[in-house]
């Protein structure tokens, strides 16, 4: 259990229930961070949660589709997914691993299951790019489970995918958006606190058990808690419920730039969106 150091932990501003939907070739998922929350949770554009023991819910996967202007972070809790793209990248995302993709000026990308039965569960987060980087060259990093740094405290296990937590540097760092991406596992009643810059937007998503905040709010499973941007706040303090908890804690520095989105293209202006569509139609993304 960590020793309390925060002076003004953040409160919960609101709870969000995700929207059941389908994407790709019919993959069933829950859209937790929807488009209407993009400005409130800048620099984050979307968070999808998927999880099923039924192959019919995921087997068709995500055939070839384009991206431009942002980063995708796919975190696989359980399962196997093969990804390929139009510039020659290929990899296998397996249980506990992360694929971090910077689409930049554009790629055609596919993500297809390499299993015909069993459970597939995980998350995909979309992280915006600053205007200066939207047309950079595409970049990938496949991070196996064993390469994700972990923090172990009494009753607490934290996988540090991005950013820093209590002196542990995550697998990925980003200069402009400064994302923090933690997968936190808490034993029943265990407490954990994480420092956060006052300027950062932040939220949690509980996917097992339940969570209590110092400020009195309880968060059940399958709920996002948007954390208030209180002046002078210095972080977040969490406590697991009676069944323990597993959750994502995600935070980042807002870009404060215009957001223009058309499906898998996220730019700053309508003219840039039109150019993205024309480039895709003309085969110029690859």
FIPAVEX-504378 format. One record per residue (C-alpha): residue in three letters; z, x, y. Coordinates in steps of 0.2 Angstrom, whole numbers, plus 5000, padded with zeros to 4 digits. Layout:
N
+-------+------+------+------+
! zator !    Z !    X !    Y !
+-------+------+------+------+
!   ala !    Z !    X !    Y !
...
+-------+------+------+------+
//
This chain:
286
+-------+------+------+------+
! zator !    Z !    X !    Y !
+-------+------+------+------+
!   unk ! 5000 ! 5000 ! 5000 !
!   unk ! 4995 ! 5007 ! 5017 !
!   unk ! 5008 ! 5010 ! 5030 !
!   unk ! 5005 ! 4998 ! 5045 !
!   unk ! 4998 ! 5007 ! 5060 !
!   unk ! 4989 ! 4993 ! 5070 !
!   unk ! 4996 ! 4986 ! 5085 !
!   unk ! 4984 ! 4972 ! 5089 !
!   unk ! 4976 ! 4966 ! 5073 !
!   unk ! 4961 ! 4954 ! 5075 !
!   unk ! 4963 ! 4935 ! 5071 !
!   unk ! 4950 ! 4924 ! 5062 !
!   unk ! 4939 ! 4916 ! 5074 !
!   unk ! 4931 ! 4904 ! 5062 !
!   unk ! 4927 ! 4901 ! 5043 !
!   unk ! 4909 ! 4899 ! 5037 !
!   unk ! 4903 ! 4892 ! 5021 !
!   unk ! 4887 ! 4899 ! 5015 !
!   unk ! 4871 ! 4888 ! 5012 !
!   unk ! 4864 ! 4887 ! 4995 !
!   unk ! 4845 ! 4891 ! 4995 !
!   unk ! 4831 ! 4900 ! 4985 !
!   unk ! 4821 ! 4915 ! 4990 !
!   unk ! 4808 ! 4927 ! 4982 !
!   unk ! 4800 ! 4918 ! 4967 !
!   unk ! 4815 ! 4905 ! 4966 !
!   unk ! 4830 ! 4916 ! 4965 !
!   unk ! 4846 ! 4905 ! 4968 !
!   unk ! 4858 ! 4912 ! 4981 !
!   unk ! 4870 ! 4908 ! 4995 !
!   unk ! 4865 ! 4913 ! 5013 !
!   unk ! 4881 ! 4918 ! 5020 !
!   unk ! 4875 ! 4925 ! 5037 !
!   unk ! 4862 ! 4913 ! 5043 !
!   unk ! 4850 ! 4915 ! 5058 !
!   unk ! 4860 ! 4905 ! 5070 !
!   unk ! 4874 ! 4918 ! 5068 !
!   unk ! 4863 ! 4934 ! 5072 !
!   unk ! 4868 ! 4935 ! 5090 !
!   unk ! 4887 ! 4932 ! 5087 !
!   unk ! 4887 ! 4945 ! 5073 !
!   unk ! 4874 ! 4958 ! 5081 !
!   unk ! 4868 ! 4970 ! 5073 !
!   unk ! 4869 ! 4960 ! 5057 !
!   unk ! 4854 ! 4948 ! 5053 !
!   unk ! 4858 ! 4941 ! 5036 !
!   unk ! 4870 ! 4942 ! 5021 !
!   unk ! 4864 ! 4934 ! 5005 !
!   unk ! 4876 ! 4933 ! 4990 !
!   unk ! 4869 ! 4930 ! 4973 !
!   unk ! 4877 ! 4928 ! 4956 !
!   unk ! 4873 ! 4919 ! 4940 !
!   unk ! 4874 ! 4920 ! 4921 !
!   unk ! 4859 ! 4910 ! 4919 !
!   unk ! 4843 ! 4920 ! 4918 !
!   unk ! 4833 ! 4906 ! 4925 !
!   unk ! 4842 ! 4908 ! 4942 !
!   unk ! 4836 ! 4926 ! 4944 !
!   unk ! 4823 ! 4931 ! 4932 !
!   unk ! 4808 ! 4928 ! 4943 !
!   unk ! 4815 ! 4941 ! 4956 !
!   unk ! 4807 ! 4945 ! 4972 !
!   unk ! 4789 ! 4950 ! 4970 !
!   unk ! 4779 ! 4959 ! 4983 !
!   unk ! 4785 ! 4955 ! 5001 !
!   unk ! 4784 ! 4964 ! 5018 !
!   unk ! 4797 ! 4970 ! 5029 !
!   unk ! 4797 ! 4978 ! 5047 !
!   unk ! 4810 ! 4982 ! 5060 !
!   unk ! 4827 ! 4982 ! 5051 !
!   unk ! 4837 ! 4989 ! 5036 !
!   unk ! 4841 ! 4981 ! 5020 !
!   unk ! 4857 ! 4985 ! 5010 !
!   unk ! 4857 ! 4979 ! 4992 !
!   unk ! 4874 ! 4980 ! 4983 !
!   unk ! 4873 ! 4976 ! 4965 !
!   unk ! 4890 ! 4971 ! 4957 !
!   unk ! 4883 ! 4968 ! 4940 !
!   unk ! 4865 ! 4969 ! 4933 !
!   unk ! 4849 ! 4979 ! 4934 !
!   unk ! 4835 ! 4977 ! 4947 !
!   unk ! 4819 ! 4988 ! 4948 !
!   unk ! 4812 ! 4991 ! 4966 !
!   unk ! 4795 ! 4997 ! 4971 !
!   unk ! 4785 ! 4998 ! 4987 !
!   unk ! 4768 ! 5002 ! 4994 !
!   unk ! 4772 ! 5020 ! 5000 !
!   unk ! 4777 ! 5026 ! 4982 !
!   unk ! 4796 ! 5023 ! 4982 !
!   unk ! 4803 ! 5017 ! 4965 !
!   unk ! 4821 ! 5016 ! 4958 !
!   unk ! 4833 ! 5006 ! 4947 !
!   unk ! 4848 ! 4998 ! 4955 !
!   unk ! 4862 ! 4996 ! 4943 !
!   unk ! 4879 ! 4989 ! 4942 !
!   unk ! 4890 ! 4996 ! 4956 !
!   unk ! 4875 ! 5004 ! 4965 !
!   unk ! 4867 ! 5002 ! 4982 !
!   unk ! 4850 ! 5003 ! 4988 !
!   unk ! 4848 ! 5007 ! 5007 !
!   unk ! 4831 ! 5004 ! 5014 !
!   unk ! 4825 ! 5007 ! 5031 !
!   unk ! 4809 ! 4997 ! 5033 !
!   unk ! 4805 ! 5004 ! 5050 !
!   unk ! 4786 ! 5001 ! 5054 !
!   unk ! 4784 ! 4992 ! 5037 !
!   unk ! 4783 ! 4992 ! 5019 !
!   unk ! 4777 ! 4980 ! 5005 !
!   unk ! 4792 ! 4979 ! 4993 !
!   unk ! 4797 ! 4971 ! 4976 !
!   unk ! 4813 ! 4969 ! 4968 !
!   unk ! 4812 ! 4963 ! 4950 !
!   unk ! 4826 ! 4961 ! 4937 !
!   unk ! 4826 ! 4973 ! 4922 !
!   unk ! 4836 ! 4961 ! 4911 !
!   unk ! 4832 ! 4945 ! 4902 !
!   unk ! 4850 ! 4939 ! 4900 !
!   unk ! 4868 ! 4942 ! 4906 !
!   unk ! 4875 ! 4941 ! 4923 !
!   unk ! 4867 ! 4947 ! 4939 !
!   unk ! 4878 ! 4947 ! 4954 !
!   unk ! 4877 ! 4956 ! 4971 !
!   unk ! 4873 ! 4955 ! 4990 !
!   unk ! 4859 ! 4959 ! 5002 !
!   unk ! 4863 ! 4963 ! 5020 !
!   unk ! 4851 ! 4965 ! 5034 !
!   unk ! 4855 ! 4977 ! 5047 !
!   unk ! 4845 ! 4977 ! 5063 !
!   unk ! 4837 ! 4993 ! 5070 !
!   unk ! 4837 ! 4998 ! 5088 !
!   unk ! 4821 ! 4995 ! 5098 !
!   unk ! 4818 ! 5014 ! 5098 !
!   unk ! 4818 ! 5015 ! 5079 !
!   unk ! 4809 ! 4999 ! 5074 !
!   unk ! 4792 ! 5009 ! 5071 !
!   unk ! 4800 ! 5024 ! 5062 !
!   unk ! 4794 ! 5029 ! 5045 !
!   unk ! 4801 ! 5020 ! 5030 !
!   unk ! 4816 ! 5028 ! 5021 !
!   unk ! 4826 ! 5025 ! 5006 !
!   unk ! 4841 ! 5030 ! 4997 !
!   unk ! 4847 ! 5024 ! 4980 !
!   unk ! 4866 ! 5027 ! 4978 !
!   unk ! 4872 ! 5026 ! 4960 !
!   unk ! 4890 ! 5019 ! 4958 !
!   unk ! 4897 ! 5036 ! 4955 !
!   unk ! 4891 ! 5042 ! 4972 !
!   unk ! 4900 ! 5029 ! 4982 !
!   unk ! 4916 ! 5036 ! 4989 !
!   unk ! 4932 ! 5027 ! 4985 !
!   unk ! 4949 ! 5026 ! 4993 !
!   unk ! 4964 ! 5022 ! 4981 !
!   unk ! 4981 ! 5016 ! 4988 !
!   unk ! 4995 ! 5006 ! 4980 !
!   unk ! 4987 ! 4990 ! 4974 !
!   unk ! 4971 ! 4993 ! 4984 !
!   unk ! 4954 ! 5000 ! 4979 !
!   unk ! 4941 ! 5002 ! 4993 !
!   unk ! 4923 ! 5007 ! 4990 !
!   unk ! 4916 ! 5015 ! 5006 !
!   unk ! 4898 ! 5011 ! 5006 !
!   unk ! 4896 ! 5015 ! 5025 !
!   unk ! 4906 ! 5021 ! 5039 !
!   unk ! 4924 ! 5028 ! 5037 !
!   unk ! 4940 ! 5021 ! 5030 !
!   unk ! 4957 ! 5030 ! 5032 !
!   unk ! 4949 ! 5047 ! 5032 !
!   unk ! 4936 ! 5044 ! 5018 !
!   unk ! 4918 ! 5045 ! 5024 !
!   unk ! 4906 ! 5032 ! 5016 !
!   unk ! 4889 ! 5035 ! 5008 !
!   unk ! 4879 ! 5031 ! 5023 !
!   unk ! 4882 ! 5034 ! 5042 !
!   unk ! 4872 ! 5026 ! 5056 !
!   unk ! 4872 ! 5033 ! 5074 !
!   unk ! 4867 ! 5017 ! 5084 !
!   unk ! 4874 ! 5003 ! 5074 !
!   unk ! 4889 ! 5012 ! 5067 !
!   unk ! 4891 ! 5000 ! 5052 !
!   unk ! 4906 ! 4999 ! 5042 !
!   unk ! 4903 ! 4992 ! 5024 !
!   unk ! 4918 ! 4991 ! 5013 !
!   unk ! 4921 ! 4983 ! 4996 !
!   unk ! 4939 ! 4980 ! 4995 !
!   unk ! 4949 ! 4975 ! 4979 !
!   unk ! 4967 ! 4970 ! 4982 !
!   unk ! 4981 ! 4966 ! 4969 !
!   unk ! 4991 ! 4950 ! 4971 !
!   unk ! 5000 ! 4951 ! 4987 !
!   unk ! 4994 ! 4969 ! 4991 !
!   unk ! 4990 ! 4973 ! 5010 !
!   unk ! 4977 ! 4983 ! 5018 !
!   unk ! 4973 ! 4987 ! 5036 !
!   unk ! 4957 ! 4995 ! 5043 !
!   unk ! 4954 ! 5001 ! 5061 !
!   unk ! 4940 ! 4994 ! 5070 !
!   unk ! 4933 ! 4998 ! 5087 !
!   unk ! 4936 ! 4984 ! 5100 !
!   unk ! 4918 ! 4983 ! 5103 !
!   unk ! 4912 ! 4980 ! 5085 !
!   unk ! 4907 ! 4963 ! 5078 !
!   unk ! 4916 ! 4960 ! 5061 !
!   unk ! 4918 ! 4948 ! 5047 !
!   unk ! 4924 ! 4947 ! 5029 !
!   unk ! 4917 ! 4938 ! 5014 !
!   unk ! 4929 ! 4934 ! 5000 !
!   unk ! 4920 ! 4933 ! 4983 !
!   unk ! 4935 ! 4933 ! 4972 !
!   unk ! 4953 ! 4926 ! 4974 !
!   unk ! 4959 ! 4923 ! 4991 !
!   unk ! 4965 ! 4932 ! 5007 !
!   unk ! 4978 ! 4930 ! 5020 !
!   unk ! 4978 ! 4937 ! 5038 !
!   unk ! 4993 ! 4942 ! 5048 !
!   unk ! 4988 ! 4929 ! 5061 !
!   unk ! 4991 ! 4915 ! 5048 !
!   unk ! 4974 ! 4911 ! 5042 !
!   unk ! 4970 ! 4909 ! 5023 !
!   unk ! 4952 ! 4912 ! 5017 !
!   unk ! 4947 ! 4906 ! 5000 !
!   unk ! 4933 ! 4913 ! 4989 !
!   unk ! 4915 ! 4910 ! 4995 !
!   unk ! 4920 ! 4910 ! 5013 !
!   unk ! 4915 ! 4921 ! 5027 !
!   unk ! 4929 ! 4924 ! 5041 !
!   unk ! 4922 ! 4929 ! 5057 !
!   unk ! 4934 ! 4940 ! 5066 !
!   unk ! 4938 ! 4937 ! 5084 !
!   unk ! 4933 ! 4950 ! 5097 !
!   unk ! 4950 ! 4950 ! 5106 !
!   unk ! 4952 ! 4962 ! 5120 !
!   unk ! 4963 ! 4977 ! 5115 !
!   unk ! 4962 ! 4973 ! 5097 !
!   unk ! 4962 ! 4989 ! 5086 !
!   unk ! 4958 ! 4983 ! 5068 !
!   unk ! 4961 ! 4970 ! 5054 !
!   unk ! 4976 ! 4968 ! 5043 !
!   unk ! 4973 ! 4959 ! 5026 !
!   unk ! 4984 ! 4953 ! 5012 !
!   unk ! 4978 ! 4946 ! 4995 !
!   unk ! 4984 ! 4929 ! 4989 !
!   unk ! 4993 ! 4926 ! 4972 !
!   unk ! 4977 ! 4929 ! 4962 !
!   unk ! 4972 ! 4945 ! 4971 !
!   unk ! 4956 ! 4947 ! 4981 !
!   unk ! 4939 ! 4955 ! 4981 !
!   unk ! 4930 ! 4955 ! 4998 !
!   unk ! 4917 ! 4963 ! 5009 !
!   unk ! 4923 ! 4969 ! 5026 !
!   unk ! 4908 ! 4972 ! 5037 !
!   unk ! 4908 ! 4978 ! 5055 !
!   unk ! 4896 ! 4986 ! 5067 !
!   unk ! 4892 ! 4990 ! 5085 !
!   unk ! 4881 ! 4977 ! 5094 !
!   unk ! 4864 ! 4983 ! 5099 !
!   unk ! 4863 ! 4970 ! 5113 !
!   unk ! 4844 ! 4969 ! 5112 !
!   unk ! 4833 ! 4954 ! 5111 !
!   unk ! 4830 ! 4947 ! 5093 !
!   unk ! 4813 ! 4940 ! 5088 !
!   unk ! 4811 ! 4936 ! 5070 !
!   unk ! 4797 ! 4928 ! 5060 !
!   unk ! 4803 ! 4929 ! 5041 !
!   unk ! 4803 ! 4947 ! 5035 !
!   unk ! 4798 ! 4954 ! 5052 !
!   unk ! 4812 ! 4957 ! 5065 !
!   unk ! 4806 ! 4964 ! 5082 !
!   unk ! 4811 ! 4963 ! 5100 !
!   unk ! 4797 ! 4952 ! 5107 !
!   unk ! 4785 ! 4939 ! 5102 !
!   unk ! 4770 ! 4951 ! 5105 !
!   unk ! 4778 ! 4963 ! 5093 !
!   unk ! 4780 ! 4950 ! 5080 !
!   unk ! 4762 ! 4945 ! 5082 !
!   unk ! 4757 ! 4963 ! 5080 !
!   unk ! 4768 ! 4964 ! 5064 !
!   unk ! 4759 ! 4949 ! 5056 !
!   unk ! 4742 ! 4956 ! 5061 !
!   unk ! 4746 ! 4972 ! 5053 !
!   unk ! 4752 ! 4964 ! 5037 !
!   unk ! 4736 ! 4953 ! 5036 !
!   unk ! 4725 ! 4969 ! 5039 !
!   unk ! 4735 ! 4979 ! 5026 !
!   unk ! 4742 ! 4991 ! 5039 !
!   unk ! 4760 ! 4990 ! 5034 !
!   unk ! 4759 ! 5003 ! 5020 !
+-------+------+------+------+
//
